[in-house]
Amino acid sequence: MDPSSIGVWAAVFFGLLLLSAFFSGSETAFFSLSNSQLRHLRGKDDSRARRVLKLLDRPRDLLIAILVGNTVVNTAAASIAAIAAYRTAVSAGFSPAVAVLIQIVLVTFVLIILVEVTPKVVALKNNESWALTFASSIRLVVFLLWPVTKLLVLFVESVARALGVESRRVLFNEEELRTLAEVAEEHGALEEEEREMIHSIFEFGETEVREVMVPRIDMVTLPEDATLEEASEIVRSKGHSRIPVYREDIDHISGILYAKDLIGTGGDHKTIADLLREAYFVPESKRISSLLKEFQLHKIHMAIVVDEYGGTEGLVTMEDVIEEIVGEIQDEYDSEEPLVTAMEKGLWRVLAKIETDEFNRLAGEDLVPTEEGYETLGGFIFNLAGEVPAPGAAFEHEGWTFTVEGVEGNRVVTLVVRPPEGSGLAVGGEEAGGTSPAEGTS
């Protein structure tokens, strides 16, 4: 190699390395943008953001252009590096075989470590800023390589057809559909309830029975030796069409009493034992999607939920399962008491049975841990107390104050919650913040 041209070739080589790093980083940056980042870009009044979104409207063309550009510059850089490394090694007295080995090691290190891995790592950590910075340059590359891109697309599709591979595009994945639902709600195309229903459909297959069941302590049950009059009174007062019946205690459910079976019973039956239908038992870990199929298969509407030791954990009905998709179904017997009620001086009365996920959503932050073995705010308070808390007991957590208001037996029923100043619970589309310490409770 002419010594006078070494500087020129070195400049060309390093220029190719920069281009390779540019292509490698751009591939990672553009295709690692999350849906939340894309939503953020859509909301920006920025020409660079619009360029990024326009490029991602045709992801196949974008990817092929980047790969073609990267392949060309890598091939050119590798050729220059290989020739230079080989000639340098030979001139230094190494044998041709050793020179080839040195050439392979150097070229591999330069191309893989310096211009492939490193730019991708940097771009992954700064994908949005990288995409915004180089959107114009990438758009120029896509334009210049458009003929090559089209030829490659035609070639790939021809090969796919020849191999009998059907070209099918998955329109949206789960995360994209969730994002679309949120955007549609923001623009008034969906109501909040409709958006929540879409989210519930995706979560349905992962929800376990323990998350939707009526807990043991809330079950309405009857002993086997209850009279027909006692059973009829419970049916009238509670409004339930099916009531579990137990022998000795609630851990020994012997059957289900249907309210309609009480109609027309005369003196032939002194107790309800003769009217019982077989109970259906399911583990608390069962997925509700499977349970719904079993309900339909066996034509039943209620199941008794048992723990790993066979004890009764609660019960679950067809209505409980369906409500996971469509939301609460109210009838004339259902209590209308809201989970959260505003009080004076910035305080909130909260039912302890509210799920931790729902409370965190209203609070606007991950206030209550959701992976600590409890599912309700009451369970969280039990965890803080370490015992059955007495009415009036107060607990501090992340600046929030939780005061036990109502207790029934060993169960916390209601809490009074004081948010810290500047925070609050978003209920009914509005958020009410906390009070200053001086306001206190009266």
Secondary structure, 3 states (H helix, E strand, C coil): CCHHHHHHHHHHHHHHHHHHHHHHHHHHHHHCCCHHHHHHHHCCCCHHHHHHHHHHCCHHHHHHHHHHHHHHHHHHHHHHHHHHHHHHHHHCCCCHHHHHHHHHHHHHHHHHHHHHHHHHHHHHHCHHHHHHHHHHHHHHHHHHCHHHHHHHHHHHHHHHHHCCCCCCCCCCCHHHHHHHHHHHHHCCCCCHHHHHHHHHHHHHCCCEHHHCCEEHHHCCCEECCCEHHHHHHHHHHHCCCEEEEECCCCCCEEEEEEHHHHCCCCCCCCECHHHCECCCEEECCCEHHHHHHHHHHHCCCEEEEECCCCCEEEEEEHHHHHHHHHCCCCCCCCCCCCCEEECHHHCEEEECCCEHHHHHHHHCCCCCCCCCCCCEHHHHHHHHHCCCCCCCCEEEECCEEEEEEEEECCEEEEEEEECCCCCEEEECCEEEECCCCCCCCC
